[in-house]
Amino acid sequence: MEATRTTVLCVCSVLFVLTDVGCELIHIRSSVHHGTKGKDLLLSVDARFPLDEAEIQGSWSHINVNGASTILVSFNKESKIIDMMYRKRLDFKEPNASLSIRNLNEDDEGYYKLSLNIEFHNEKGTVKKEERTIHVTVDELVSRPVIEKKPSYTVIEDKANVTWTCSVEKGTRVAFRWLRDNVLLTPSERYHFTQDKSKLLISPVRKEDKGTYRCAVSNPVSQIIESRGVELNVYYGPYNLEVNSGQGLRTGKVFTINPGELVHFECQADSNPPNSYIWISKSPNATKIITTGPQLQVKSDELAQTEDYLCRAFNNMTKKQDEAQFTLVVASLRTVKEKYADDGRSTSLLAAIAVCSSFIIGFMLLFLFRRACHPKRVLMNIYNRPFSEQKRPHRSGNKVDSFITKNAFIYT
């Protein structure tokens, strides 16, 4: 035993020197414990010294949320005294001084302080004092949340606000989160949360806010629990209005069709609810409504060569509308396509002629240059002249011209 105690003291001394921290004679595994209401909680203590080689005296005390302190247990190695008010709910674990609390309730929340005096047998008169404090919270398990939407009916974008409320029947210290289509929502210019995030205000509502909303809750003793999904439906549009046809030839906003052809057009837009559509024929002198609905049927033999049309989409709930204009041309598509093909061929032919001409002109210039002045022959001629002639001063005029003519004659 003496060897064990000596080893413990040596280890403590080494730790103190190396880390500048004293060696713990007792150890608390966690300074914070989250307890569940109605269940038991163990405040565990680990002794790091031989218990049979020391005298122990200590106490557990409770400091509640209001600051009032109560001594729960006083003890030594031979005996223990538990406060009469807590005898049925406390269990003191000997010999390491751990404390168990049964059937937790809200009043058990607070700080639990362990004070311990230790006197080793071979160090009579020397008492080592150890103190530890544990923060205990007591929470109730969270029930499944329920969400409510106001107003409950479908709303119009940019004209209405929506308030979401999340509530639970049971649970304390509840943390709330909001999700739309399983994506976590965060505060933004239009998304406003209360301080505890139990309410969400969307102001104003827009098309992108539609989807399935859920509320997720949790607390220190409960896993995340999600509510059922609630749909938010929004009236919006029309957006991205477009006229399409599977017939004829389209170039931008111009449709070309063959004479005598029956053509179908369709007007489409993103909208909720679906739009009302009106087809209008436009001319310099008059404008008239042809038909209603998303589709238009046109007989080309009843038209002039060129005619302008307009599709107007109107949303009866949002009171918004949009228009798409297009021009219908009656002409032989074969002639039009051949014209485009001829234009393409003409362009290709001109490009080929330009490239060939550039190549021929370049080749001819290179040939003439080599004929007129061959760099290698000129240098050889200069090198083969007598040394005295090479040192002759440079002269301008006819002599230079005769020299160039001579060299050109030699080359030829």
Secondary structure, 3 states (H helix, E strand, C coil): CHHHHHHHHHHHHHHHHHHCCCCCCEEECCCEEEEECCCCEEECEEECCCHHHEEEEEEEEEECCCCCEEEEEEEECCCEEECHHHCCCEEEECCCCEEEECCCCHHHCEEEEEEEEEEECCCCCCCEEEEEEEEEEEECCCCCCEEEEECCCCEECCCCCEEEEEECCCCCCCEEEEEECCEECCCCCCEEECCCCCEEEECCCCHHHCEEEEEEEEECCEEEEECCCEEECEEEEEEEEEEECCCCEEECCEEEECCCCEEEEEEEEEEECCCEEEEEEECCCCEEEEEECCEEEEEHHHCCCEEEEEEEEECCCCCCEEEEEEEEEECCHHHHHHHHHHHHHHHHHHHHHHHHHHHHHHHHHHHHHHHHCCHHHHHHHHHHCCHHHHCCCCCCCHHHHHHHHHHHHHHC
